[in-house]
Structures are given as structure tokens and as C-alpha cells.
Amino acid sequence: MEKEQIGDVFKLYGYGQLFEQIRSYIGQEAILISAEEEAVEAFFSYFSFEDYDYLSIKELKTYFSLFLYINQQNNNAFM
């Protein structure tokens, strides 16, 4: 995914501010760029970050990696 597409998904799920906080790090942490848009959307469907004032790119990467792992172990149950 392109950085702009990732930003669009963040905004779609109400996390535009979060995206702005981590925008400059997305290229360094390629996990979101290498992901399918469907996976990122499914991730935001199951995870909520509404209570977070700040979320680092490393935390987001950890949660997303965990989501992908669990999804794979459950034969793509979330997508």
C-alpha cells in the first residue's frame, strides 16, 4: 500500500490524528506498506485505539503483527 492509502484507511476508521503522529515512520516500518488494504481495514475493525492519546509506530506494528499472526493461525478468520 502507498502511504496515502494507509492514511485514507486510518481516516476512514477515525484515526487520522494517529496517522499524522506516525506518518513519518511508516516508511521505516514497512509492515503496513507491505500489507493488503483488506488486512489493514480488518485490523481496525477488530482493534480500537480510541482510548490512546498516543500510540508509537512500534506499538502499532506489534498489534498489527499479532493480528496478522492470529488471523493466519485461524485460517483468515478475520478477513
C-alpha positions in Angstrom: 0.0 0.0 0.0 1.1 3.5 -0.6 1.4 5.9 2.4 -1.6 7.9 1.1 -3.8 4.7 1.0 -2.7 3.9 4.5 -3.7 7.4 5.6 -7.1 7.0 4.0 -7.8 3.8 5.9 -6.7 5.4 9.2 -9.0 8.4 8.5 -11.9 6.1 7.4 -11.8 4.4 10.9 -11.4 7.8 12.7 -7.7 7.6 13.3 -6.5 10.5 11.2 -4.7 12.1 14.2 -2.9 8.8 14.9 -1.8 8.6 11.3 -0.4 12.1 11.5 1.6 11.2 14.6 3.3 8.2 12.9 3.2 9.3 9.2 7.0 9.9 9.1 7.8 6.4 10.5 5.5 4.4 8.2 8.2 4.1 5.5 10.7 2.8 8.1 8.3 0.2 9.5 7.4 -1.4 6.2 4.8 -3.8 7.7 1.9 -1.5 6.8 3.2 -0.7 3.4 3.6 -4.4 2.6 0.1 -5.3 3.9 -3.0 -5.7 1.8 -5.6 -2.9 2.3 -8.1 -5.6 3.3 -5.8 -6.6 6.2 -5.4 -3.0 7.5 -9.2 -2.5 7.3 -9.8 -5.8 9.1 -7.3 -4.8 11.8 -9.1 -1.5 12.5 -12.4 -3.4 12.6 -11.2 -5.5 15.5 -8.8 -3.2 17.3 -9.8 0.1 18.9 -7.4 2.8 19.8 -9.9 5.4 21.0 -8.5 5.5 24.5 -5.0 6.1 23.3 -3.7 9.7 23.4 -0.5 8.5 21.7 0.5 5.2 20.0 4.0 4.7 18.8 4.8 3.1 15.5 6.4 0.2 17.3 3.2 -0.4 19.4 1.1 -0.3 16.3 3.5 -2.6 14.5 3.3 -5.1 17.4 -0.5 -5.0 17.5 -0.7 -5.4 13.7 1.8 -8.2 13.6 -0.1 -10.0 16.3 -3.4 -9.5 14.4 -1.8 -11.0 11.2 -0.4 -13.9 13.1 -3.7 -14.7 14.9 -5.6 -14.3 11.6 -3.2 -16.7 9.8 -3.4 -19.3 12.6 -7.2 -19.1 12.3 -7.3 -19.6 8.6 -8.0 -16.0 7.8 -11.0 -15.9 10.1 -10.8 -12.1 10.3 -10.6 -11.3 6.6 
